[in-house]
Each structure stands twice: as C-alpha cells, then as structure tokens.
Amino acid sequence: MKVHHLNCVEIQSPTGDRAIGHCILIQRKKQLILVDAGISSQDLADPNLHFTEVLIQQVGFNFNAIQSAKDQILNLGLNPLDVTDIVLSHLDCDHSSGLLDFPKAKIHVAQEELTSFYKPEARYLDFVLQHRPLIQTYGPSTDTWLGFEARYLALHPDLSLALIPLFGHTLGHCGVAFTIEKQTYFYVGDAYYLRAELTDPLHPVHELTKARAADNIQRLFNLERLKVFVVDHPEICVFGYHDAEEWDNCRNT
C-alpha cells in the first residue's frame, strides 16, 4: 500500500494564516481510498455554482490555487474511477465538495454527522450529497484505539482504519486512524486548524476554531486529549486538515 498526501483546498484565513486541505489517498493496487475530498473540479471550474460570494470571501477560498483530488489522482498516473471509498471526517463543504467527482464511491461517515447534516443547520451545503451516493454510517462502538473510541471500517483485510470520534467542530466530527507499512497515522480533521493550538494558548486561531465549533466544550475537551496524545505517542504521525506545515512535512517524509 502507498499513502499520497494531497492538498485540495487553499485558504487565506481571517487570522492571516495560510490554510490548506490535507486529503489522504490510500493506494492498494487498483483500489483507491480517499480520506476527505476537498473541493470538486466542478466547483473549481465555476466557484459560484454552489458557493456564494459571501461564503468565498468569509472563508477566504483561493479557487485559482486549488487542484481537485480528481486531477491530482490523474497526475499520479492513477484512475479516479478506481476510488471505491471515501472516508469523511465531517460534511463541511471544504471537505466534501469533492464527492461530486467520485459519484460511484461509497461514503463512510459517523452516524451523528449524517444526522446533523439533515437537520436545518446553516453550516452544511446540501449539494455535496445531492448525487445520492451510497453512504455507510458508523454509530457508537465499544472498540477502542489508544484510549479513544474507535469505529472500524472493513475496507480491506490488509488495512486497519477507524473513525475516531473527536466531536466539537461539528456534532459528528471524527478523526481517522490508519496503519500503512508499519507507520500509524492519526488524521484529526478540524479538531484543530493549526498545530499551534496544541502549544500556544494565545494564538489568534483559537478564536476562529471556537467561533466555528458546533459544541465548543466538546472541542476543547478533545483538544486537551490531543495535547496529551502527541506527547505520549511520538511514534504516530498526527496531523490535521488545514495546517500547511504539517502537509509539507508529511509529503516530504
């Protein structure tokens, strides 16, 4: 198996920091598995197709600097039609717009997240699931992974991959833990926007993550757990969705 680190979002955040969209492509022979999907090629070709100008400016999207996961898969000499499964940390549009490029892929997401998606909540954009993909949801589990609840996905016998509840950013937000070639990864999605949140209590990004949290108490609880985890488990590659430095480090190792 191989792991490819893709950047599928470019944002100039309100704090002045560059933010990206760190998606994962797991390659096993002809089978491809995506972890989060970024912005679709359709939305890059016509940003106003699904995104309002207000949202574009509010978030700070730079559509001219983004390359879709579909196009990056083609650049790797792979076939986007071989993407069989997409594992989602949550359903915010910058993580799920790219689903449109893989209409036959099976979607894997926490049950709480899909339930929240279908409630009247302004943060979600309906278009990301309007193509009616096959969706498998995962509810509470008694399984654990290094002290966290683990909801394991049976994607392939050789692949250990689990959704790890890290609720707070959204009500069903999850990280993803997986092991490839003896290296274990813990993708924490939007549990933090920048890794500096783990070490710098005065960083201005804290106000942004607080403002965009569906449940800030849960978010802070899980942030504290991650602070302990990265100290206790230096052997595990921990990274989030938006930190550009983490993406650079991952793809260069």
Beta strands, then each sheet from edge to edge (+ up, - down):
strand 1: 2-12
strand 2: 18-28
strand 3: 31-35
strand 4: 83-87
strand 5: 106-110
strand 6: 135-138
strand 7: 144-145
strand 8: 148-149
strand 9: 151-156
strand 10: 159-165
strand 11: 174-180
strand 12: 183-187
strand 13: 237-239
sheet 1: 1+ 2- 3+ 4+ 5+ 6+
sheet 2: 7+ 8-
sheet 3: 9+ 10- 11+ 12- 13-
end
